């Protein structure tokens, strides 16, 4: 049996993990890759984060955390402030409302669900970006990012799953 202060500290640490993973996703998303043309169409790691955690551990990634992650990403990426934040919050809300559908099924259904969410989020980002720019902006980087994200989702969700398993093993320690 651990001391009460140790349990509280451990519980606080567990609550910080998804937002810290979100911070890592933001930093990875905005870091230059050195690969010509890939930076504009890199994977939407924060979208994957919000989708995954909203399905499997929604209490660990509340809307204020998603708001801060989106705001940081908008700021560091040079996107219009609030645009990505709005999309991430909308995705979180939608996935939370349909969580039962995604959790009661196989990984294939969850992956398909992510593909649909990624394509809708991409179209929404392009549309809102075009409205902000008062002109139609190039669509190809958005499509490439969505396709790259969909292809990479199984690997990223596996990594997130490893984090969830680690957190659950910490719960048994508490």
C-alpha positions in Angstrom: 0.0 0.0 0.0 1.4 3.4 -1.0 1.2 6.5 1.1 -1.8 8.9 0.3 0.5 11.6 -0.9 2.3 9.1 -3.3 -1.1 8.1 -4.6 -2.1 11.7 -5.2 1.2 12.4 -6.9 0.8 9.3 -9.1 -2.8 10.3 -10.0 -1.6 13.8 -11.0 1.1 12.3 -13.1 -1.3 10.0 -14.9 -3.6 13.1 -15.6 -0.6 14.9 -17.2 0.4 12.1 -19.6 -2.1 12.7 -22.5 -1.5 16.5 -22.5 2.2 16.0 -22.5 1.9 13.5 -25.3 -0.1 16.2 -27.1 2.7 18.6 -26.5 5.1 16.1 -28.1 2.7 15.7 -31.0 2.6 19.4 -31.6 6.4 19.7 -31.4 6.9 16.8 -33.8 4.3 18.3 -36.2 6.0 21.7 -36.5 9.6 20.4 -36.5 11.2 20.5 -39.9 11.7 17.0 -41.3 14.4 17.8 -43.8 12.4 15.9 -46.4 11.4 18.2 -49.3 7.7 18.8 -49.5 6.7 16.6 -46.5 6.5 19.3 -43.9 3.4 20.9 -45.4 1.7 17.5 -45.6 3.1 15.8 -42.5 0.8 13.6 -40.4 -1.9 15.2 -38.3 -0.5 13.8 -35.0 -2.7 16.0 -32.8 -5.8 14.9 -34.7 -4.8 11.3 -34.1 -4.2 12.1 -30.4 -7.6 13.6 -30.0 -9.4 10.8 -31.9 -7.6 8.0 -30.0 -7.8 9.5 -26.5 -11.4 10.5 -26.9 -12.3 6.9 -27.7 -10.1 5.1 -25.1 -9.5 7.5 -22.2 -11.6 10.6 -22.7 -11.4 11.6 -19.0 -7.6 12.0 -19.5 -7.8 14.5 -22.3 -10.5 17.1 -21.4 -11.6 19.9 -23.8 -9.4 22.5 -22.0 -6.3 20.4 -22.7 -7.4 20.0 -26.4 -7.9 23.7 -26.6 -4.4 24.4 -25.3 -2.9 21.8 -27.6 -4.7 23.3 -30.6 -3.8 26.8 -29.6 -0.1 25.9 -29.3 -0.1 24.1 -32.6 -1.8 27.1 -34.3 0.7 29.4 -32.8 3.8 27.4 -33.7 2.7 26.3 -37.1 1.7 29.8 -38.3 -1.9 28.8 -38.9 -4.6 31.3 -38.2 -5.0 31.3 -34.4 -8.1 29.2 -33.4 -8.5 27.4 -36.7 -6.9 24.1 -35.8 -8.2 24.5 -32.2 -11.7 24.7 -33.5 -11.2 21.6 -35.7 -9.7 19.6 -32.8 -12.5 20.6 -30.4 -15.1 19.7 -33.1 -13.5 16.3 -33.7 -13.4 15.7 -29.9 -17.1 16.5 -29.6 -18.1 14.4 -32.6 -16.0 11.4 -31.5 -17.2 11.6 -27.9 -20.8 11.5 -29.2 -20.1 8.4 -31.3 -17.7 6.8 -28.9 -19.9 3.7 -28.4 -19.7 3.0 -32.1 -15.9 3.1 -32.2 -15.2 1.2 -28.9 -17.6 -1.6 -29.5 -16.0 -2.6 -32.8 -12.7 -4.0 -34.2 -9.6 -2.0 -35.0 -10.7 -1.9 -38.6 -13.8 0.1 -37.7 -11.8 2.5 -35.5 -9.4 3.0 -38.4 -12.2 3.5 -40.9 -13.7 6.0 -38.4 -10.4 7.8 -38.2 -10.3 8.0 -42.0 -13.7 9.5 -42.2 -12.9 12.0 -39.3 -9.5 12.9 -41.0 -11.1 13.6 -44.4 -13.9 15.7 -42.8 -11.4 17.6 -40.6 -9.2 18.1 -43.7 -12.1 19.5 -45.8 -13.1 21.7 -42.8 -9.6 23.0 -42.4 -9.3 23.8 -46.0 -12.6 25.5 -46.1 -12.0 27.6 -43.0 -8.5 28.4 -44.2 -9.8 29.5 -47.6 -12.4 31.7 -45.8 -9.7 33.2 -43.6 -7.5 33.9 -46.7 -10.5 35.2 -48.7 -9.4 33.0 -51.6 -9.3 29.3 -52.4 -6.0 27.9 -51.0 -4.2 24.9 -52.4 -6.0 21.7 -51.6 -3.3 19.2 -52.4 -1.3 19.6 -49.1 -4.5 19.0 -47.1 -5.3 15.8 -49.0 -1.8 14.6 -48.7 -1.8 15.2 -45.0 -5.1 13.3 -44.6 -3.9 10.4 -46.6 -0.5 10.3 -44.8 -2.3 10.5 -41.4 -4.8 7.7 -42.3 -1.9 5.5 -43.4 0.1 6.2 -40.3 -2.8 5.9 -37.8 -2.2 2.2 -37.0 1.3 2.8 -35.9 0.5 5.9 -33.9 -2.5 4.3 -32.3 -0.4 1.3 -31.3 2.1 3.7 -29.6 -0.8 5.5 -27.9 -2.1 2.0 -26.8 1.2 1.2 -25.2 0.9 4.4 -23.2 -2.6 3.5 -22.1 -1.4 0.1 -21.0 1.4 1.7 -19.0 -1.1 4.0 -17.4 -3.3 1.1 -16.5 -0.4 -0.7 -14.9 0.3 2.4 -12.8 -3.3 2.3 -11.6 -2.7 -1.2 -10.2 0.2 0.3 -8.3 -2.0 2.9 -6.7 
